[in-house]
Amino acid sequence: MDQLAQTFSALEEDRVYQIVDECLEKSIAPLLIVNELSRGMEKVGQLFKDDEYALAELIYAGEIFKEAMEKIKPLLLDGESSSAGLVIMGTVAGDIHDLGKNIVITMLECSGFKVIDLGVDVPAKKFVEAIKESGASLIGMSLLLTTAMDSLRNAIMAIEEAGIRNNIKIMIGGAPVSEHLREETGADYLGRDAVEALTIARKVFRQSTVDAR
Ligand code: B12
């Protein structure tokens, strides 16, 4: 498995798919494979930061990640009916990173949640409209760029100004997110990874079932 992260960070595309296939054949837990790919991606980010990789390599890594996830996704999705609750997800304005958000979505869907994916570069207004239109009780906002922290602040402020803050729980996630940012923006939860996102969703929907009684 270690080899997968290494091969990924070396951008050996065909070999990555081959190892993923081998792992799946050996019935290695899909989530472990996703973790290894994420570790490889972390290394790619480091190499980019150190100027060893250029933007083209970053983009290429994103493509390999997506393609590998296509192989794993069917095994994560267990075909459960989507009735655990409705969640809205989106990457905030100015930020187009979506690999992490998509893993969170897959994780939620495979646990029975229905997810409205607003995509990337989502303006504050669109988050507000989606909450009003869908009646969802949980929204997840993703960001990878420190420069997108203002967009997160704006989105949460817009939800407050629209008078719908009490209708929705907000979870935030992505590399620059911290407990300090959560407190400052008034977001309800912070999730470090897709497993934490699922724990939060389960908690929120258990709570709303209890409240409805
Ligand atoms: C792949 C990548 C890209 C790809 C994105 C492809 C895609 N479709 O997403 C491309 C090439 C497009 C890209 C572009 C850019 N990138 Co980039 N990118 C990365 C890289 C290498 C990996 C990010 C990633 O996908 N990680 C893997 C996923 C699985 O992890 P994750 O996103 O963290 O998600 C997990 C958790 O955070 C959490 N999570 C995520 N979202 C949410 C949401 C909720 C609600 C919850 C609960 C949890 C949660 O769960 C996920 C699963 O476990 C990072 C480096 C890094 N180490 O993070 C740089 C990085 C984020 N990029 C960076 C930069 C600078 C850029 C560019 C500005 C480059 C440029 N000069 O143009 C552009 C930005 C364009 C824009 N406007 O957004 C910097 C950001 C620096 C900063 N401090 O802001 C980084 C850190 C690289 C670096 N070290 O310098 N990038």
Boltz pocket constraint, residues with backbone or C-beta under 6 A from the ligand:
constraints:
  - pocket:
      binder: B
      contacts: [[A, 38], [A, 41], [A, 42], [A, 43], [A, 44], [A, 45], [A, 46], [A, 48], [A, 49], [A, 55], [A, 58], [A, 59], [A, 60], [A, 61], [A, 62], [A, 94], [A, 95], [A, 96], [A, 97], [A, 98], [A, 99], [A, 100], [A, 101], [A, 103], [A, 104], [A, 139], [A, 140], [A, 141], [A, 142], [A, 143], [A, 144], [A, 145], [A, 146], [A, 147], [A, 171], [A, 172], [A, 173], [A, 174], [A, 175], [A, 176], [A, 190], [A, 191], [A, 192], [A, 193], [A, 194], [A, 195], [A, 196], [A, 197]]
      max_distance: 6.0
